[in-house]
Amino acid sequence: MGRKMANRKLIRLSQLKSKLATENLEEVDWVTFGVIVKKVTPQSANNGRTFSIWRLNDLRDLNECVSLFLFGEVHKEHWKTDQGTV
């Protein structure tokens, strides 16, 4: 893990909103970690394609969640991932 994190900045999910407002993260190699705290039943978009929505949290501030939308191959590969997975 140390090798994979070398030269990268860790941003907690609960800090993401404020960091996006105050820093130019496009110029930084950053990572975040989250736990799937809620999954919405897969839905169909207007174009007929199915997608999933996950609510992610870093377990530091349970009021701060990030919604992650999964489309295409990512949805097909990961939509069955269990709630509680990191």
C-alpha positions in Angstrom: 0.0 0.0 0.0 2.9 2.3 0.8 4.3 1.9 -2.7 0.9 2.6 -4.3 0.3 5.7 -2.2 3.8 7.2 -2.8 3.6 10.7 -4.1 -0.2 10.8 -3.8 -2.4 12.9 -1.6 -5.0 11.2 0.6 -8.3 13.2 0.7 -11.0 11.9 3.0 -14.4 11.7 1.5 -15.7 13.9 4.2 -13.2 16.6 3.1 -13.8 16.2 -0.6 -16.4 19.0 -1.0 -14.2 21.6 0.8 -11.0 20.5 -1.0 -12.8 20.8 -4.4 -13.8 24.3 -3.5 -10.4 25.5 -2.3 -7.8 23.5 -4.3 -7.2 22.7 -8.0 -7.3 18.9 -7.6 -6.8 18.4 -11.4 -3.1 19.2 -10.8 -2.7 16.8 -7.9 -2.4 13.0 -7.9 -4.9 12.2 -5.1 -6.9 9.2 -3.9 -9.8 8.6 -1.5 -11.3 5.6 0.2 -14.9 5.0 1.0 -17.4 2.4 2.3 -20.6 1.7 0.4 -23.2 2.7 3.0 -26.2 2.6 0.7 -27.0 1.1 -2.7 -29.9 2.2 -4.8 -31.6 -0.6 -6.9 -30.1 -0.4 -10.5 -32.1 2.0 -12.6 -32.6 2.5 -16.4 -31.6 5.8 -18.0 -33.7 7.4 -20.7 -31.5 5.7 -23.3 -32.4 2.3 -21.8 -29.0 1.6 -20.3 -28.8 0.4 -16.7 -26.8 2.2 -14.0 -26.2 2.0 -10.3 -25.9 4.6 -7.6 -23.8 4.1 -4.5 -23.6 6.3 -1.4 -20.1 6.3 -0.1 -18.8 7.5 3.3 -15.4 7.5 5.1 -17.0 6.7 8.5 -15.5 9.8 10.0 -18.6 12.0 9.4 -21.7 10.0 8.7 -23.5 13.1 7.5 -21.1 13.6 4.6 -21.7 11.1 1.8 -20.6 11.1 -1.9 -22.9 9.7 -4.5 -21.1 7.5 -7.1 -22.9 6.7 -10.4 -21.8 3.5 -12.2 -22.4 3.2 -15.9 -21.4 0.9 -18.7 -18.8 -1.8 -18.1 -18.2 -0.5 -14.5 -21.9 -1.0 -13.7 -21.9 -4.5 -15.3 -18.8 -5.5 -13.4 -19.5 -4.0 -9.9 -23.3 -3.7 -9.5 -23.5 -6.8 -7.2 -20.8 -5.4 -4.8 -22.1 -5.7 -1.3 -23.1 -2.8 0.9 -20.3 -2.3 3.5 -17.5 -3.0 1.0 -14.6 -0.6 1.0 
